[in-house]
Amino acid sequence: MAEPEVKETKFGFILATTNPLVKLCKRLIIPVNTENIADEEQAAHRSNKPYKYFNNFMLIICWLAILAALIDIPWYELNNGELWVMSFNILDGIFTAIFTIEFLIKITALGVVFDKDSYFRNAWNVIDFCVVVPMWIDLLVKYLLPQVDINYLNAFRSFRVLRLITSSTKLQQTIYSLFVVGFGGIFNVILLGAAFTIPYAIYGHQLFGNMLHSCNDKEVLGIRSCAGPFIEEELGILIPRAWNNPRLFNFDNFGSSFLILLEILSREKWIEVMQITMGIRGKNLQPELEDSWFSCFYFIGFYLLGSVFVLTMFITIVIENYRNYTGVSLHTANQRRYIDLFKQINQITPSKQPKIVPKSPFLNWCYQTSVKKSMDIFDALLILLLLVSCMHFFGDNPTYDYALKLVELGILILLFAELPINILGIGWKNFFSKLWDIVYFSGVIVTICLRLGWVIKSNSQCDYFAKIGQVALFLRLITINDQLIQLANIMSASILEILNFLYIWFIFILLYSIAFNQMFGLTRYGHSTDNYANFRYIWTSILLLFRLSTGEFWNEVMHDFAVMSPHCVRGATYLESDCGNETVSYILFISFNIISMYILTNVLIVLILDNFSFCYDIAASFSLLSRSEIRDFKTKWRLIDEDGTGYLKTADIVPFLKSLDSPFETKLFPRNLEIHYLIMQSQSEKTINFSELTHKIDNEEVDENMQNYYHWISKRMNETMDQRYLQLHRRNFNMIYKELVRKERKDLGIPITDVLLTMAHYKIVNPEDCFLIEDVFLYYKDREEVLYSYRVELAIGLMKTYLIRKKFLKRLNKQNSQAKGKNIIY
């Protein structure tokens, strides 16, 4: 069939898609799929190297641009002079030129907007464009309009952080699931909240507008007597009386009413606001406690309907959108079990133990102590160290404190004695192959050195770090509890997914940190800001935003940065001003509060719950594979794989499968039909005595005894054997063997994880119940291939059996005819 003719399009109606420049630009930004190219030379020629080099180069430039934005902050501009400013202006010009060239390359390769794959039809390219545009504007303003205040433009430097998202497909998918997939539902809840809050704000303005004023002198009765100075009780000095609203809120206009209700929605400050409104006596009158107690119904009703109902609905929609996108909400209990089992199996590695168990009593004791998984004397010493550490308290007697630390040092030295025991028991090579043991004993050695440093020189820093080391050593106690080990294994299997999400969270915090720093880096401190809670530096900005992500006093910090003249100094330029910005403060703080506190925080909770569902779902029976069963499997594995390579050879598959016990048992016959068991039974029933039979010389007597034994065997097997069960068991054994052979890796063998997963599919889980739909199809497709291979091999075997039997019978008949000719009786 002839290929359809492709209509040639032109970029910007100027350059054709066959133009060498367009082709070059495409190679830089579009990866080439070389898997479908048969010719190796052509595949090498059309490699992805230009794309990879260009992509990595732009990622480095992106990080450098972000680093420049992190360093070039208003505080340093104010204190480092013109040279500092000019240097970073030149850097910004270089970055702007590079990003502009990238933009031109992309629109040359993709087109502007007319084609379906054009530049502006891709949302991530639009975000990239939003990064470039402020850089152009910033550059033009700096050189053409130097007198213009540019701190607003500098705040857009934070958009550079978004390039970290657009450069990663994984991050793009996560952002898409959080903010795009469920945007309709989130927007509907926002509309519901607005439709609920706006009438409440209007009603609040009607109820409490111009009614919250009070005098700072509590002795006066109203506005008329609130004049002149008075002696303030706490300070003991004369200060002027003032008739003002509460510091952070009022209901004097719709905007103020709406703002305080938004703060109450976040469950902040609502009790304080309610108490103040309950003291209203009337306009221009000094409030009195609970004079208007019925005002509480306004706030209780809003809190219940708004904060509890609307906010909870918002959080629920965010969570469900994420779970629906990832498919977690559709998983059954069995599917969650299998996902946890899969993670658990992928963390399993062979035990590192010596090939030969030491025969010497002392070395054998060292070996048994090293490989023992249950609690031993060293675990008891660690618990004792924990108890001694808990006996410290603030202000304790120096002698008492010194004695406790000597006891801790003694326990640490005893714990160190486990190191030579382990080395003698399992050997140097096996010991240093266990990362957990290396970290633990390194911690013991460092902590002992720090404790000795404190004992010898009374160094407080040594004492401080020794305490940290002791706390870290207590993590060893995880290894004595099977549930905690399972938790740690699944945590390590899920760590990449959680770190990926935390990385996205950090990107958003970094984005807002740059924006806050550029806008409020020189703003004066307020009631809720200090040397550690401010936006003066990037590191303090990140620290403060992490704190605000928990919702702690976010609204009070917001009002501190909304300070305006005359409560601050307004200079000629932003470098000479310590004022904030009311509008920008409200926009940045409220948007950050919604994204970080309500969306990202709750999605992180869902992520943790979904990855550790075995901890709370279906009680303690949720795990499909216990630690003791895994240890039994690894013990049998070690008998085959003595070097601990983690791979099983094809020749060892059958012996290994026959050695397994429940739940992986694959023996062809049940225990009561095994040869040695039948021999024991026949001897106990005196059917035949094999020890006497071996010394018999009379063939007729032997034949008679054997016939009796065969009759007994046949009777026993007919009574106890389920032939259908045995056929199914043999078929499964052969299927497992064939599937394991298919998974063998060249020159290595079959990985332990593949062996465990294959055994789990046949012996532990039902794929129809535990697999996801797409996995079920793939599994049964592979199963059909294995079954087809097995049936072909079975058919070939039957044909060979028939041919060999035919040959055998032919030869037997020939021998019998020859024997008859010689009158020989066989």
N, C-alpha and C positions, 0 to 999 in steps of 0.2 A: 504494500500500500504506500503510495507516495505521500511524503510529508507535506503538510499544508504550508502554503507560502506565508512567510512572516512579513508583515508590513513594517517597513523601516520608519521609525520615528526619529525626531530630531530634538535635541536638547535646546530649549529656548528658541526653537525654529532656526537654529544656526548650525549646530554640530550634530551630525548623524551618529546613531549608536555604533556604527562601524568605524567611527573616527578613532585613530590611535590614542588620542588624548582621553576620550571617553572610556576606552578599554582599559587604559592605565589606571584611571580613577576608580573603575569598578574593581580592579584587582586589589586596590588598596583598602576598599571598604566592604567588599562582598567576599566571604570565604568560598573557596572552590571545593566542590564535592568530587574528590578524586577516586572514590570507591568504584564508581561506574565506568571509569576509563580503563579500557582493556590494555592499551599500549602503555608500557611502563615509562618509556621516554616522554610520551605526551603527558602522562600523569606527573612526571618529575618537572616537566616544563611548566605545567599549570599547577604548581604547588601553592600552598597557602602561606609561604614565607613572606611575600609582600604584605599580605593582610595582617599576619601576626606581628611583623616588625612595626607596621604603622599603628596597629592597635596598642601595642605595648608602649610605643613612643608617646602616644596621646595620653595613655594612662599615667605615665611618668610626669608629663607636662601638667596634667590635671592635679596630681598630688603637689607638685611644686607651686602651682597657682593657689591651691588651698593653703599650703604652708606660708606663702607670702601674705595671704589674708589673715592668717593667725598671728603673724609677727607684726605686721603694719597696723597697729591699733592706735586709737586716739591718744592714749596716755604717753606712748613713745613718741608720737608726732609732736606732742606738746613739749616734751623734755629733751628731744634729740636734735631739734633744729631743722634747717632747710636741707642740709645734705641728706639726712634720713629720708625726708619727703621726696626729694628728687630721685634718689636711688630707687625707691619703690615705684615711683611714677614711670621710670624707664622699664622696670620689670613688668609692670602692668601693660605697657605698650608692647613689649615682646610677646607676652601671653595673648594679648588681643590679636596680634598679627598671626600667631600660630593657629588660634581657634578660628580666625577668619579664613585662613587657607584651608583648614579642615572643612569649614562650611562650604567653601567654593568647590572643593573636591567632591563633596557629597551631592551637591545639587547638579554638578556636571555628570556624575555617574547615575543618579537616580531621576533627575528632572526636578522641576520645582513643585508643581501641583497637579498637572494634567493627567499623568499616568497613575495607575492604581498603586504602584509601589514608589511613588515620588516622595520627595523629602518631606513636604508638609502634610502628607497623609499618614505619617507615622508619628504617634504621640510622643515617643521617646526622642525623635528628632526635633519635635517642637520644643521639648524641654531643653535640648541642647541649644536651640536657637534663643530661648529665653535666657540662657547663660551668656551668650555672645552679645546680645543687644545692649544690656546694661554696661558691658565693657566698652562698647562703641560710644555710648552716651557719656560715660565717665571720662573717657579719653578726650572727647570733643570739648566737654565742659571745662576740664582742667586746663587745656591749652588755649581755648577760644574765649572762655568766660571765667577767668581765674578768680573773679570777685564773688562768684556764686558759692553759697554754702553747700558743701557736697557730702555731708554726713549721711543724708538720705540715699545718695547714690552709692556710697561706700557700703551701706547695709545690704545692697544687692550683691555684694561679693559672696554672700552666703550661698547664692545659687550655684556657685562653683561646686559645692559639695554634691549637688544633684547629679553631676557627671559620674560620680562613683556608682550611682544606681543604674544609669543608662549604659554603663560599660559592662554590666554583669547580667546575664540572662536570668540567673537564679534570683537575684535581687528584684529584677523587673517582675517576675512571676509573683513574688511575695507582695510587692507593692500593689500589683494589679488585684490580688485577692483581698487586700485590706481596704483599698480606697476606691476601686473601680467596680468590681463585681457587685457589691452590695450598696452602691451609692444611692440607688433609688430608694431602698428601704431606709437608709440613714437619713436621706433628705426628707422622707415622709415623716420620720420621727422628729426631725428638726422643725418641720412645719407644724407638727402637732404641739411641740413644746412652745413654739412662738405663738400659735393660736391660743395656747393656754396662758402663757406668761404676759402677753400684751394686754389683755383685759384686766389681769391682776395688777399690772403696773399702772394702768389708768385708774383703776379703783383705789390702789394704794396712794396715788397722787391726790385723789379726791379726799381720802380719809386723813392722810398724814402730811399733806403739803403745807409747808410753813408752820408746822406744829411741833417740830422736834428741837427748836431753838431752846437753849438754856444758858444760864449765866454761870461763869466759872466760880462765882461766890455762891455757895449753896444756901446762904442765909437770906438772900433776897427773895421776894415774892414774884417779881415780874420784870419786864423790860424797863419800866420807868425807874425802878430803884437800882437797876444794874448800871451804875455809873460811878466814876471816881475810882480811887485805889482802895485796896484792902490787903490785910496781912494774910498771906498764904500760909496755912498751918505747917505743911511739911518743910517748906523752905525758910519760913520765918521772916520773909521780906515783903515789902510793899510791891504789889503788882496791880496793873489796871484791870478793872472789871470789863468783861467782854460778853456780848450776847451772840452766840454762834451756834451753828449746827454741829452735830457729832462730827468727829474728825474725818471719818471715811465714808459717810453715806448720808443721804437725805432723800426725801420724796418731793422736793420742791418743783421738779419738772419730770416729764415723762422719761427722759434719758436717764436721770439719776435713779428713778424708780425701777426702770428696766434693768439697770446695771446691778443694783443691790439684789434684785430677785435672781439674776443670773448667778451671783455669788452664793445665794441661799440654795440654789439648785445643786451646787457642788458641796452642800452640807457644811459650809463655812459661815460662821458669824450669825446664824439665824437666831440663836438664843439671845445674844447681846442686843440685836435689833428689836426682837420681841419685847425684851425687858424695858428698853427705852420707850417704845410706843405705849406700853402699859402704864407708863408714868405721866402721860399727857393729861394736863388739867384744862387746857384751852389755849387759844392763840395768845402769844405774848405773856404767858404765865409760866412761872418756874415749875418744872415737872415735880411730881411727888410719887413715891413708890406705889405702884399698883392702883393708882387712882382711876385708870381706864383699863381694868384687868381684862375686860371682854375683847380688847384688841388682840389678845393671844389667838383667838379663833381664826383670824385672818392668816396668821403665819403657820399655825398648825395645819390648817386646810391646805395651804400652798405647799408646805413641806411634804405632807402625805401624798397629795396628788402629783406634785411636780417632782420633788427629789426622789420619792420612793417609786412612783408609777412611771413617769416619763423617763427619768434617768435610767431606771432599771430596764425599761423597754429598749432604750438606746444601746445599753451595754449588751443586752441579749441579742439584738439584731447584729451588732458587730461580731459577736462570738459565733452566732449561727452562720453568718455569711462566710466567715473564715473556715468553719468546719464543713460547710457544704462545698466550698471550693476545693478543699483538700480531700473531701470524701469521707472524713472521719465520722460525720454525723450519720452516715449510711451504714457504718460497720456494725455487724452483729457482735454479740459477746464472743462467739467462737472465732470470728475474724480478728478481733482484738487480741484474743489469746494467741492466735497463730502469729500475729505481728510481733508480739512480745517474745514468743518462742523463737522466731526468726532472728530477732536482735540478740537474744541470749545465745543461740547457737553460733552466730557469727563472731562472738567474743571468745569462743572456746579454742584453746591451743593445747597441744600435748603436754603432759607433765614432764618436767625436766628432772630426771632421777638417774642414778648410775645404773649401768647395765646389769651389774652383779651386786647383790646385796652383801654388805660386809659380813664376814663370819666371826670376826673378833667381837667378844661381848661388848667392849667399850664402843667400838666403831658401829656395831649394830644398834646400840642404844642411841648413839648420835644420829644414825640414819632414821630410826623410828621417831625420834623427837623432831627431826627436820621435816618429815613427810606427814606428820600427824596434823589433821585438819581441825580437830576439836580443841577445846580449851586446855592449855597446859600450864606449867608452873610460871613460864614467862608471861603469859597472858594475865595470870593472877598477880604477878609483880607489877604489871602495867596498871591493873585496876587499883592496886595499893598506891602506886604513884599518883593516880587520879584522886584518890581519897586524901592523900597527904597534901596535894595541891589545893584541895578545897578547904583545908584548915587554915589558910592564910586569911587575914582580915585587915582592914584599914586601921592603922594606929596600934598594931600589935606590938608586944614587947620585943626589943631588938634581940635579946637572948633567945626568946621563943622563935622568932623569925629565923635566926641563924641556925638553931637546932633543926628546924623543919627543912631548911635548905641543905644541911648536911645529910639528913635522911634521904632527901631527893637525890643527892649526888650518889649515895650508896646504892640506891635502887637502880639508878642509871648505869652504874658500873656492873651490877648484876645482870641488867638487860644486855649489856655489851657482851657478856659471856656467851650469849646465844650465837654470836657471830662465828667464833671458831667451831662451835658445835655443828652449825649448819655446813660450814666449809668441809669439816671432817666427814659429815654424814653424806652429803650429796656431791662433794667435789667442787673445785674452783669453777670449772666451766659451767656446771649446772647452776651454781649459786649466782654467778654474774650474768646469767641469761634471764634472771627474774628481776625486772625493773622495780617491782614493789619492794623486794628485799633490799636492793641497793639503796633506794631512797630512804627506807626506814632506818637501816643501820648507819647511813650517812648522817641522818638526823640525830641518831643516838650519839654518835661521835662528836658532832658539832655541839650538841647540847651539853655533853660532859665537859668539853673544852670551855664553853661559856660559863658553866657552873664553877669550874676550877678558877677561871679568871676572876669571878666574883669573890670566891673564897680567899684567893691570894691577895688581890688588890682592892677588893670591895668596890669594883667598878659597877656603877648603876646601869650603864648601857649593856654590859654583859648580863646582868640580872634580867633586864627587860627582854633581851632577845632570847635568853634561856627559857623564860616563861612562854614565849611564842613557840619555841622548839618543843617544849613539853606538851603544849596543846596539840601541836601537829602530830606528835607521836601517838596520841590517843586514837588517831584514825586507824591504827592497827587493830583496834577492837572490832572493826567492821568484819575482819576475816574470820571471826569465831561465830558469826551468826549467818546462817544460810540466806535468810531473807535480806539482810543488809548486803551480802555479796551479790545477790541477784539484782538488788537496787543499784549497786555500783556498776555492775556489768551493763545493765540497760542504760544507765546514765552515760557511760562511756560510748555506747552505741548511738545514743541520741544527741551527743554533745555537738556534733556538727550542725544539726538542724537548729538546736537552741542557740549556738554561737552565730549562725547565720542571721537569726532573728535579732539577737542582741547587737549585731553589727548594723543592721538597719536602724535600730533604736539609737545607736550611737551616731549614725549619720544625721538623723533628725536633730539630735541634741547639738551636734557640731554645727549644723546649719543655723539653728536658733542662737547658738552661742555667738557666732560671728555677727548675726543681725543685732542681737542685744548689745554686744560690745561696741559696735559702731554707733549705735543710737544712744546708748546710756553709759558709755565708758567713762565719761567725765561728770556724770550726774552726782550731786551731793548725796551723802548718806541720810537715810530717814530713820523712822522708828524701828523698822525690821531689817535694816541693812547695816553691815559693819565691815571690818577688814576681811572677813571670810565669806560674807554674803553680799556680793556685789558683782558688777559687770566690768570692773576696772581692767582685769586681765582675762585671757581666754580660760586659764585653768580655774579661776574662781567662777567664771561664767558657767563652765561645765559642772562644777561642783554644786552651784546654786540650782541649776536646772535639774540635776538628778534629785535634789531635795524637793523641788517643786513638783516633780513627777509623782511624788507620794501624796500631793495635795496639801502639804504642810504650809499654812499661812500664805498661800499663793496670792490671795487677793490683797493682803496687806503689803506684800512686796510690790504688787502691781501699782498700788496707790503711791508708794514711795517714789516710783519712777514716773508717775504722772504729775510730779510737782511742777508748778508753773510760777512765774513772777506774780506777786512780789515776794514769794517764799524762797526765791533763789536769785542768783545773779545772771542776768541776760547780757552777754557780751556782744561785741561786734561780729565775731565769728564763733563757730561751734567749739573751737579750741579754747575760747575765753569764757565759755558759759558753763554753768553747772546745773542748768535746768534740765528737766526731762521733757517728755512730750505726751500729753494726755491721750490723744487719739491713737498714736502709734503704740503706746503702752497697753491700752485696752485691746487693740487688735492682736498684738504679739502674744500677750499673756493668755488671753482667752483661747486663741487658736492653739497655742502650745498645750494649754490645759486639756483641751478636747482630744488632741492627737496623742499626747504622751500619757496623760493620766487615765483617760477613759478608753482609748482604742488600743494603744500598744501595751499598756499594763495588763489589760484583761485578755488580750490575745496571748501574751506570754503565759498567763495562768492556764489558759486553755491548752497551750502547747505542752506545758508540763503535765497537766492532767491526762492528756491523750497519750503521752509517751510513758506514763507510769500508772496506767490504768490497773495493772495487776495489784497495786498496793491497796486499792479500795474496792475493786469490782469482784463480785461473787466471792466475797470473803477470802479465806486462805486457800480455797481450791482453784483459784484462777490460774495458777501456773501449771502448764502441761508437763513440765519436766523438772523434777526436783534436783537439788544439788547432789544428793546421795546417788541418784541414778546417773548423773553426769560423771561423778567420780568413778562409779563402777565401769562405765563405758571407757573412760580414760585409762583405767587399770588394765582392761582387756586390750586396749590399743597399744599400751606400752609393751605388752608381751610380743606383739607383732612388729611394732616400730620402735626398736630398742634405742635408736639414735635420736628419737624425738624430732624427726624431720617434719612431721605433720602430713606425710603422704603415705598412701597405702598402695603397694604394688599389686598388679593384677593377679599374680600367682598366690597372693596372701588373702584374697577376698574370701574364698570358701572357708579356710580355717578360721578366719576372723569372724565371719557370720555365724559359724557353728559354735563359737565360744561365747556369744552374747547371751545375756539373761534378760529377763523382763525389765523394761517394756519393749526391748529391741529383739527379743528372742525369735530366732528364725530356724530353729532345728527342724529337720524334716519330719521327725517322729516325736510324739510326746514322750515324756520320761518313762512311762510305764511300758513303752514298746521299744526302748533302746536295748541293744544287744546285752550289755553288761547287766542291766536290770532284769532281763528275761532269764539270763543264766542264774542269777541269784534266786529268782522265783522258782525256777525248775529244781534247783538244788534244795531249796527249803521244802518243796512239795515232794522231793525224792523221785522226781520223774527220771532224772539221769544224773550220774555222777561223772563229771568231766575229768576229774583227777584220776579216777580208775579207768575211764574210757581211753585215756592216752596211753595206758600200759597194756591194753588188750592186744592180743595177736590174732585171735580168731576173727576173720573178716565177717563171717556170718553173724556173730554176736554183735559186732560193731554195727553192722547194717541194721540189725533188729533194734538195737538201742537208738540209733539215729532215726529210724522210722517212728519209733515211739515219741521221740523228741519233736520230730516234724509234726506229728499229729497233735501233740500238746501245743506247739507253737500256733498251728492253724486254728485250733479251738480257741486259744486265748485271743488271737488277733481278731477272729470273727466275733468274739464276744465284746471286745473293747474298742475295736478300731472303727472309726467313721471314715469310710473310704472317700466320701465327697470332701470331708475336711482335709484329708491327707492330700488329695489331688489339688485342692485350692492352695494348701500350704506349699506344696512342691512348686506349683506355678508361681506363687509369689516369690519364693526363694530364687527361682530362675529369672524372674523379672527384675528383682533387686540386683542380681548379679549382672544382667545385661545392662541395666541402667548405670550401674557403677562403672562398668567397662567403658561406656560411652563418655563418661566424665573424666576419664584418665587424661592427664596432661603429659605431653611428650617429655620423656627423660626425667619426669618427676614422680608421677603416680596420681592417686586420687586424693584431693585435699580432705582433711578431717571434717571440715564444715560441710562439704558436699556429701560425704558419707552420712553424717548425722542428719542432714536435711532429707536425704533419700530415705533413710530408715524412718524418720518421723512421718514422711508422707504415706508410708505403707503401714506403720505400726501404731502411730499415735493420733494422727489427725485424719479427718475425712475431708479430702480436697473440696468436695461440693459444698460443705458447710463452712470451711475455714478460709478458702481462697476468695479473693476478689474476682469479679466476673471475668475481667480480661485475663487474669492469671489462670482461671479454670480452663479457659479455651486453650491457652498455651500449654498447660499441664497435660491436658488430654490429647493434644496434638503430639507432644513428645511421647506420651504413653502409647499412642497408637503406633508410632514409629518403632518403639521398643517392642511392642507386642507383635508387630509384623516381622521384625527381625527374629524374635523368639520363635514364631510359628514357622518361618522359613528354615531356621536351624533345626527345629523339631522335625519338619518334613524331610529334610536332608538326612537327619539321623535315622528316621524310620526306614528310608530307602536304603541307607547303608546297612542297617540291621537286617532288612529283608535279604539283601544281596549276600551278606556275610553268612546268614543262616542257611541260605540256599547252597552256598559253597560248602558249608560245614556238613549239611545233610548229605550232599553229594559225595563228599569224601568219606563220611561215616558209612554210607551204604556200600561204597567201594571196599572199605576195610571189612565190613561184615560179610560181604560176598567172598572176599579172599579168605576170611577166617572159616567160613563154612566149608570152603574147598579143602581146608586143612583140618577140619573137624576140631576147631579151637572154639571153646566156649568162653565168651567174655562175660 
